[in-house]
Amino acid sequence: MIGWTLARYFASRFAIAIMAVFGGIFALVFLIDFIEMLRRVSSIPDVKAPLVAYLCLLRTPAVSEQVLPFVVLAGCMFAFVSLSRRLELVVARSAGVSAWQFLGPPVIIVLAIGMISVAAYNPLSAIAKEEAERIETQIFKGGRVNTDTSLWIRQRSIDGQAIVRAEQSSDGGTRLSAVTAFVFHHDGSFQERVEAASGELKSGFWELHNARVTAPEEETSVHDTYLLATNLTAEQVTQSFVAPDSVSFWRLKDMAWRTEQAGLDSNRYLMRYQTLLARPLLLVAMVLIAAAFSLRFFRFGGVARTVAGGVAAGFVLYVATKLVGDLGSAGLLSPPVAAWTPAIIGSLLGTLTLLNQEDG
């Protein structure tokens, strides 16, 4: 077994390399965002550079969190190449330490990083992002959240079920324009169609203005104000606009449950929750990929080629993760399957490549 002193040395080298890459990425993201934000607020009076810097500092953790797998890949490849160049891995091998033994410390390090990023860093970045969105709203929209996007909502109420669609929505979805509602009885049969110029969410109902109601075997009626019962609260409707990335890991399951109870689609939150759970394994897969493309160079040469191959492999795994994640968010795949499959396949392929290289 690898000795404690050597394991601690390897662990410190990998930890320092990963933290250095993460710090560089964090600073680069902050600088780019700061320059872009200064350009955006240049025409807005009374917005000072310190406020812009604070806003960008709040926005940066969420962006940095998204590139964490690449940070681990780059940091591990740098550490492997550095250890190989200095012949430290050669000495370790000559002492009888196999590749699987000196892979133990970096795997433990990235598992710890993955768990800390999920349990602590993610909640902090979500809080920071929420505060950043609030400040940005005050700067650019005068304190009013105006999404100006279309909206689809499926709701339940004491009168049955309804599907509400609006061409435009504002104030977190509580104010609607060009509204169309399809209302159904409790048994699922069609009841009526309501078209309104605008609508506003009140306590327990939608208040629709200039509404035109069409029902089977009945004449079309016009109402200045039409009330459509709903079980949705303003908070629940607003949640449908909250990006899963803005929700803390510890709140995702509750958010998904409440969203589902309101009749809204909860797949996005479930997918985000499972993705965070699978993050430590995904980081381990990045370590294995880094090892597979970095341990050969001191024997066969071609540093640039091996590093490029590792980066390409990591990029392919990242794209696959995003693609499968989109399928899971859309409900085409089960969120656990969509979240865990790329991490498991990446780990297996990395292990298979190392087995082929090290054990023939």
Long-range contacts (C-beta under 8 A, 24 or more apart in sequence): 1-101, 2-97, 2-101, 2-102, 2-104, 2-105, 6-92, 6-97, 6-102, 7-104, 7-105, 8-105, 10-83, 10-102, 10-105, 10-106, 11-105, 11-106, 11-108, 11-109, 13-79, 13-82, 13-83, 14-75, 14-76, 14-79, 14-105, 14-106, 14-109, 14-110, 15-109, 17-75, 17-76, 17-78, 17-79, 17-82, 18-71, 18-72, 18-75, 18-76, 18-79, 18-109, 18-110, 18-113, 19-75, 20-75, 21-71, 21-74, 21-75, 21-78, 22-64, 22-68, 22-71, 22-75, 25-64, 25-67, 25-71, 26-60, 26-61, 26-64, 29-60, 29-63, 29-64, 30-56, 30-57, 30-60, 33-59, 33-60, 33-63, 40-140, 41-139, 44-139, 44-140, 47-139, 51-135, 51-139, 54-135, 55-132, 55-135, 55-136, 55-139, 57-128, 58-128, 58-129, 58-131, 58-132, 58-135, 59-128, 59-129, 59-132, 61-121, 61-124, 61-125, 61-128, 61-129, 62-125, 62-126, 62-128, 62-129, 62-245, 62-246, 64-125, 65-117, 65-121, 65-122, 65-125, 66-245, 68-113, 68-117, 68-279, 68-283, 69-279, 69-282, 69-283, 69-286, 69-314, 69-317, 69-318, 69-321, 70-286, 70-314, 70-318, 72-110, 72-113, 72-283, 72-286, 72-287, 72-290, 73-286, 73-289, 73-290, 73-310, 73-311, 73-314, 74-311, 76-106, 76-110, 76-286, 76-287, 76-290, 76-291, 76-294, 77-290, 77-293, 77-294, 77-307, 77-310, 77-311, 79-106, 80-290, 80-291, 80-294, 80-295, 81-294, 81-297, 81-303, 81-307, 84-294, 84-295, 84-297, 84-298, 85-298, 87-298, 89-295, 89-298, 90-298, 98-358, 99-291, 99-295, 99-354, 99-357, 99-358, 100-354, 100-358, 103-287, 103-288, 103-291, 103-354, 106-287, 106-291, 107-284, 107-287, 110-280, 110-283, 110-284, 110-286, 110-287, 111-280, 111-283, 111-284, 113-283, 114-279, 114-280, 114-281, 114-282, 114-283, 114-284, 115-280, 117-279, 118-249, 118-276, 118-277, 118-279, 118-280, 119-249, 122-248, 122-249, 122-276, 123-248, 123-249, 123-250, 126-245, 126-246, 126-247, 126-248, 126-249, 127-248, 129-245, 129-246, 130-246, 133-246, 144-170, 144-171, 145-170, 145-171, 145-172, 146-170, 146-171, 147-172, 147-173, 147-241, 151-176, 151-240, 153-232, 153-237, 153-240, 153-263, 153-264, 154-263, 154-264, 155-230, 155-231, 155-232, 155-262, 155-263, 156-231, 156-263, 157-228, 157-229, 157-230, 157-231, 158-229, 158-231, 159-183, 159-229, 160-184, 160-185, 160-186, 160-191, 161-186, 161-188, 161-263, 162-228, 162-230, 164-206, 164-228, 166-199, 172-234, 172-237, 172-238, 172-241, 173-201, 173-237, 173-238, 173-240, 173-241, 174-200, 174-201, 174-234, 174-237, 174-238, 175-199, 175-200, 175-201, 176-200, 176-206, 179-206, 179-208, 181-206, 181-208, 181-228, 183-228, 190-216, 191-215, 192-216, 194-226, 194-228, 196-226, 199-228, 201-230, 201-232, 201-234, 201-237, 204-229, 204-230, 204-231, 205-229, 205-230, 206-230, 231-262, 231-263, 232-262, 232-263, 236-262, 236-264, 239-264, 240-264, 244-268, 244-269, 244-271, 244-272, 245-272, 247-272, 249-273, 249-276, 252-276, 265-331, 267-328, 267-329, 267-330, 267-331, 267-335, 268-329, 270-328, 270-335, 271-325, 271-328, 271-329, 271-335, 271-338, 271-339, 273-335, 274-328, 274-335, 274-336, 274-338, 274-339, 274-340, 275-321, 275-325, 275-339, 277-339, 277-340, 278-339, 278-340, 278-343, 279-343, 281-340, 281-343, 281-344, 281-347, 282-321, 282-342, 282-343, 282-346, 284-343, 284-347, 285-317, 285-342, 285-343, 285-346, 285-347, 285-350, 286-314, 286-317, 286-346, 287-350, 288-346, 288-347, 288-349, 288-350, 288-351, 288-353, 288-354, 289-313, 289-314, 289-317, 289-346, 289-349, 289-350, 290-314, 291-350, 291-354, 292-350, 292-353, 292-354, 292-357, 295-354, 295-357, 295-358, 296-357, 317-342, 317-346, 320-345
